[in-house]
Amino acid sequence: MADAKVIPFDDDRSRSGGASRPARRRTGAGGPGSGRGDGSAAPVSALPGAQVPELSGQFPEAGEGGQESRGDAVDADGSPAGGWERRIAGGLAFLRRRVTGDYDVDEFGYDEELTDQVLMSLLRPLADKYFRVEVKGIENIPSDGGALIVANHSGTLPLDGLMLQVAVHDNHPADRHLRLLAADLVFHLPVVNELARKAGHTLACAEDAQRLLETGEIVGVMPEGFKGIGKPFGERYKLQRFGRGGFVSTALRAGAPIVPCSIVGAEEIYPMIGNAKTLARLLGIPYFPITPTFPWLGPLGALPLPTKWTIQFGEPIPTDGYPPEAAEDPMLMFNLTDQVREQIQHTLYKLLVQRRSVFF
């Protein structure tokens, strides 16, 4: 198999893919033999007793004057005519590019085509149908330039990060993509490592995050880390420590705004009532969760509960007004970190009060 082409990360090519092909416009209403050899319209003979309306010298184009265009035809299932053929052709072209390696990835391994056409298509039903994610405040994410989204972390398994990625991808009017910062454990797991890279995730380090922000990307970070997703069910929606404020320092260096994000619904998908610490150490993982269904029901116990989710993006906190040396000021980093944390926690409480039910 041929190797994929690697492109520079700061390539300024359009992120919307190839330019769309302009629609071919029909210039005449008649088919073959309906006009004269010289291109002029053939005369129309009236039926007996009928009146012939005055013609302007040219028939109206298809789709104009109330006449239905051929492109408006639909198949028996209601889809546009030829829709299945186009889908099959597009799928075959996609497979050909995969096999031949004729696709682009950036220096972090991000494969935009695979993410848009495959990974998002797999995650979208989980977000729309199963968790029924409601997105609020998407307008607080800028339409261009870098921004750092800081969200709470929960749920025993990090499904909230994936749902956050779908929320930005499918709801932002500028079709922006979220690049998540992931723990090093993610990149040590087989298969998961490759999928994470293809989906645009990268190691949660200041250097990678700053480079992404400076090149105008939307970066997502969940500072609670394993402390957030591995906390007991009794401590749900209580934010853990946000580390040492490294994400604030990164945003200050890049001059990117910080967008607080609150996620409600993820805490209840796997109610963690216990932690088998000895087994976790043997397996080399941060914790081994015990829930009302896992491990008692086996693989069936790994099925998340279908809770109702809400993801709300708060007002952005600007950082471009600070001097360059502000990134080294520990007091400023502490104050900004505390401001972001308090805004997320306050919004969580507000959303919980508004929530009618965990599942509806």
N, C-alpha and C positions, 0 to 999 in steps of 0.2 A: 504493500500500500504506500502510496506516495505520501511524503510529509506535508503537513499543512503549512501554508505560507504564513510567516510571522511578520506582522507589520509594526512599525513604530507606534508607541502608545499615544504620542501626541499628534498622530495623523489627523489632519483636519478634513478628511473626507466626510461626506454626509452620513449621518447615523441612521438616516431613514431608508437606507438601501439604495438600489438603483433608481434612476429617475423613471417615473411612470411613462409608458408609451402613449402618445396622444391618440385619442380615439379617431378612427377613420370615419370621415364624414361622407355620407352618400350625397351625390350631386344630382341625382335624377330619380324620379319615382318609378319610371318604367324599367322593365327588364330587357333582355335581348330581343330585338325585333320590334320593340315598342316605339322607337323613334325612327326618323329618317336617316339616311346615310350621311347627310350633311350636318347632323346634330340638331336640326330644328325639330320642334314638336309636330307630331302627326295630327292632322285635323280630326276632330271628333264629330261624329254624325249623331244627330238627335233622334231619339225614338219618336215614333208618330205621336203627336199630341203633347210631347214634352218640350220644355223650354230649356235652351242651352244658356248657361250663365256665361258672362263675359270672362274671357281668360286674359291674364296679364302677360301671356307669352311664355310662361314657364310654370310647370306644375310645382306645387308646394313640396318641400323636402319631407322625407319620412320623419315622423314624429312631430311635425308642425301642423297647425291648423286643425288639431283634434284627431289626426290620423295616427293610429298607434304605430310606433316604430317597431321594426323587426327585432331590435335589441331588447324590447320589453317583454318578449315572449318568455313563458315559464314552462318548466317541465311539470310532469304529473304531481311531483311532490312539493311544488310551489317554489322550488329554487330556480334561479335564472337558467334559461336554456343553455345547455352545454356546460353547466356548472360542474357536474361530476367529471366531465372530460378534462376541464381545466385543473380540477383538484388532482386528478390522477397524473396529469402531465407535470404539474408542479411537484408532486411527491416523487415522481421518477427522477426529475431534475435534481431535487434535493439529495436523493440517494446517490445519484451519479457523482455529485460534488463531494459527498462523504467518502465514497469509495476511492475517488481519484485524488483526494486531498486538496481540491480546488476551493478552499474556503479560508477565511482570514481569522486569526486570533491575535490579541494584543500581547504585550510582553508578560502579562500576568496569566495568560492562558484563557482569557475571556473569549467565548465564542458566541457572538451576538445572534447569529442566524440559528444556531442550535437552541439557544435560550428562548428566542421568540417563538420558534415554530414547534419545538418539542417540549422543553421543560415547562414553559408557561402553560402550554396546552394540557399537560398532565396535572399541574398544580391548580389550575383555574377551577375545575369542578369541585375540588376540595374546599376552595375559598368561597365560591359562589353558592354551591348547593349544600355542602355538608356543614361548614361553619357559618355560612351566610354572613360573611364579613361586611360590616357597614363602615364606610370610610368617611371621615369628617375632616375638614380643614386642609384638604389637599392643595388649596390655593396658597398655603403658607410655604410650600416648597417652591423655590424660585424656578422660573422658566429657563434660565440659562445660568451658567457659572456653577462653581462648586458650592456645596452645602453639606453639613454634617448632621444627619438625623440621629438623635440619641433616644433610645427607647428602653422601657423596662423589659425584663427577661423572665420567663416563667414557663411552666408546663411540663417539666420533667424531660421531655424531648423538645429540641429547639424548633418546633413547627412554627412558632411565632415569627422567627426570622424569615422563613419562607413565605408566610402569609403577608408579611410586611413588604417583601419584594414584589409579590403579585399586586398588592394594593397600589404601590407606586407605578408599576408598569402599566396597569390597566386603567387607572383613573386620572393620571396627570395629563392635562391637555397638551403638554409639549412632548408627550411620549418619552419621558425620561426613564432611565434605568437606574436601579439601586445596586450599588456595589457594597456588599456586606463584609465586615471584618470578622473573621472566624477564629476560634481557638486553634492552637496547634494540633489538638487531638483530631480535629476534622481532617487534617492533611496527613494523618498517620493511618487512617482507615482505608482499606482497599475499596475500590469502586467509588466510595464517597469522596475520596480525594479528587479523583478525576472529574466527577460531576460538579463538585464545588468550584473547581477551577473554571470549568466550562461555563458555569452560571455566573461568573464574575466575582466570586468570593476570593478574598485574599487574606493573608495572615494578619492578625491583629497586632501590627507594629506601627510605630509612629512614622517610620520612613515610607512605608507603602501608603498609609493613609494620607500623608501630606502630599505625596506625588499625585495621588488620585484627585485630591481636592484642587491642587494647582492646575491640573489639566481640565478642570471644569466638571468633574464627576459628582454625582450624589452618592455620598458614603454613609453607610449605616453602621452604628456601633451600639452594643448593649453592654454597658460597663459593669453590670452585676455579674456577668459571666456565669460560672457554674454555681456560684452562691445563689443566683436568682432562680435558675431552672431546677436546682436540686433542693430548694427549701421545702420544709414540711407544709402540708395542706393547711395547718392551723396558722401559718404565717403568710397566707396568700394576700396579695396586693399590698404587702409591706415591703417597700424597697430596701434592698441591702446596700452595703457600701458601694460607692462608685469608684473604687480604687483611689489612685493618687491624682486624679484629674488630668491624666495624660491626654485624653481626647480634647480637653479645653486648650492645652498647650498646642496641639496639632492644628486646631481651628484658628488659633491666634497667629501662628506662623503662616498659614495659608490665607489669612484674612477672609475666611469663609464663615457664613452665619451658622449658628447652631439652632436646629429645629427640634424642640422637645416632642416626643411621641409617647402616647399612652395607649396600651393595649389591654382591653378587658375581654375576658372569655377564655384566654389560654390557661389560666390557673386551674380550671376545673376539668381539663381534658384527661388528665391522669392524676387524680387525687392521691398524692404521695403520703401514705400513713406510716411508712417505715423505711429504714435504710439498712440493708445488709452490708455493713462496712467491711467485714472480713472478706466476703465474697467480692466486693468491689476492689479491694486491694489485690486479691488474687488475679482478677481480670485486668487490672491496671486501668480502671476507670474511676472517675471522681466519686461516684455513688452507684449503688444498685437499688433501684426504687422498688418498693412494695406498695401496691395499690389494692383496692377492693377486688380487682379482677386479675391482676398480675402478681406473681406467676401462677396463681391458682387455676386459671382457665387456659393456660398455655398460650399459644399464638393468638387465640381469640382475645385474651386479656390485653394484648398490645393494641387493640383497636381503640382509638381515642373516642371519648364521649362527644356527641354532636352538640356542643355548646354554641351559643350565639355570641359572635365576636363584634367588638367595636374598636376601630383604630382611629385615633384622633391626633392630628398634627397641630401643635400649638404655634403661637406667634414666634417667629424666628428671633433669635438674640444676635444682633450684629457684633462682629469682632474686628471689622476693618478700620475702626476709629482708634484703635490702640497702637502705640508705637511698637517698633520691632522688638525692643527689649522686654515688652510686656509678657512674652512667652516664658520668661525666666523669673517672673515675679510670683513666688509661691502664694502670697496672700491674695493676689488677683485670681489665680487659678482656683484657689479654695472658694472664693466668693462666687465665681461663675459656676463652678461645679455644684455648689449648694443651691444656686438659683435654678439651675436646670433640674436638679433632683426635686426641689420643692414644687416646681411647676408640674412635673410629671406626676408626683404624688397627689397634688391637689386635684388634677384632672382625673386621676383614677378614682378618687373618692366621689367626685362629681358624677362621673359616668356610672358608678355603682349605685348611687342614689336614684339615677334616672332609669336604671335597668329594671324591667318588669319581672324577668325570670332569667335563670341561668341558661335555659334552653330556648326561650322565645323572645 
